[in-house]
Structures are given as C-alpha cells and as structure tokens.
Amino acid sequence: FVANTEVTILFKEWKTEHLWQYILAIVVVILAGITRHYLTYLRLSIQVDDKRRESIRTLQTLIRQSGRRGSYQAINPESEEMVSVDTVFKQRQVVRNRLWTASLFGLSVTISLAGMLVAMTFNVGLFFAVIIGETLG
C-alpha cells in the first residue's frame, strides 16, 4: 500500500497532483459507494411495488369477474382475441419497470466494479474511502 497524495485513479485523466484534488477524489469515491447502495434500494423497491400491484390487480380481477362491473376489453393485435384493457396497461408497466430495474442494476454493478478498481490502486486513502462509502451506503 502507498500513502501518497499523487495518484492516478481509474484513467490517466483523473490524476491527483495536489492535496485538494486528493481530498476531492476521496469525497467522490465515498459518495459513489453511497450512491451504489441507494440505487440498489431503488431497484428493490420497484420490484416490491411491482409484486404488490400484481397481487392487488389479481384481487380486482377476481372481484370484476364475479360482478362483471366496469370491465373493458380491447383486441389483441397478435392473436385477434379480446383482452382486458387492464391487461394491456399492466404489460406496458411491467416492461417499463423491468427496464428500470435492469438499468439500475447495470449502473449499480458499474459503480461497484469502479470501486473495486479504485481499491486496487493500493492507495491507503482511496482504499479506506471505498470501505467508508460502502459502509455508509
């Protein structure tokens, strides 16, 4: 391990030549760790909300089927069958939520791998910044 304030972080354009640059880099690394955990929280909350909405819609469907009140239908262009309008909206929302969760997962993994590479600079300050960011997140 090296205890030097002059270090190249991730790529050659991100160099710290002065103490203030080094401190700024430490703060950025800590915030990146916190951000990664926040993105994971967002992704999981979207998935939980998706499952909760699905169970509520299942109950609403059962209630509608028993009373047949307020059911609207549309034609499915692929199969020429009549489908519920709620089903069409549900499919769009499921696709949108899956795209969001996949994007959040990809960004979270990217930040995580960047943190690993920062730790592999073997700079003491940056190494502890990664640990602090992951711990606070």
N, C-alpha and C positions, 0 to 999 in steps of 0.2 A: 504494500500500500504506500501511496505517496501523499504527503501533506503539503501540497504546493497550490498556490492560487492561480498559476498559469496552466491551463488545461484545455484541450480540445474536446468538446462534447458532441457526440453523435456524428458531426460532419465538420469539415475544415473551416467553414464559415462561422461556426459557433465556437469562438475561442474566447477565453477569459485572460486578458493581459493585465488588468487592474483589479484591485480588491473589490471595487463596487460592481464590476462585471461578474465576479465570482459569487458575491452575495446575491446578486440578481438571479444568477443561474441556480443557486440553491433554492431560492424562493420559488422559481418556476418549476423546479423538479418536485418540490413539496406540493405545490398546487396541482401538478399533473397527477400525483398519486391520489389526492383527494378527489379530483375530477373523475378519475377512473372508477372509484367506488360509487360516486354519485350516478354515473352512467349505468352501472350495474343495478343500482337501486331503481332507476327509472325503467330499465328493461324488465326487471322482475315485477314492478308494479303494473306495467302494461299487460304482462302475461296474466297476472292475478285478476285484473279488471276484465280481461277477455273471458276468462273462465267464469267469473261471476255473472257477466252479461249473458253468457251462453246458458247458464242454469236458469236465469230469470226468463229468458226467451223461451226456453223449453216449457216452463210453467205457464207462460202466457199462451203458448201454442196449445197446450192441453186444455186450458180454460176456453180458448176460442173454439176448439174442436167440439167441446161439449155444448157450447151455446151457439156457435156459428154466427156470432155477432161481430161485425166490423172486420170481416176477413176480405181482403182484396187479393186479386190474382192477376198475374201477367203471363205472357207466353215466353217460355224459354226458347231463344233462337236456335240453340243447338239441337234440342230434341223435339221441338214443336209441342211440348207439353205445357200445361198450365202449372205455374208455380206461384207461391205466395210472394207478394211484394216484399214482405219482411225478410224472406229468404234471400232475395237479390241484394237488399241493403246489408244484410248480415255478411254475405260473401265478400262484398266490397270492403267492409270494415275489417274482416278477418285478414284479407290480403294486405290492407294498409297497415294494420297492427303488426303483421309478420314482417313487413318491410322495415318498419320502425325498429322492431326488436333485433332484426338481423343487422341493421346499420349501427345500432347502439352496441351490439356485441362486437362487431368488427372494430369500431372505434375504441372500445374498452381493451380489446386484445392488442391493438396497435400501441396504445399508451402503456400497457403492461410490458410489452416487448421493448419499447423505448426505455422504460425504467430499468429493465434488465441490462440493456446496453450501457446506460449511464453508470450503473453499479460496476460494470466490467471495465470502466476507466481506471478502477482501483485508486481513485482519489478519495481520501478519507471523508472530506466534507460532503461530496456528492453522494458517496455511499450511504452516509447517515441521513442525507436529505431524502433519498429513496425510501429508507426504512421509516423515517418520520412521516412522510407523505402517505405511505401505505398504512401506517398505524393510525394516523388521524382520520383517514378515509374510512 
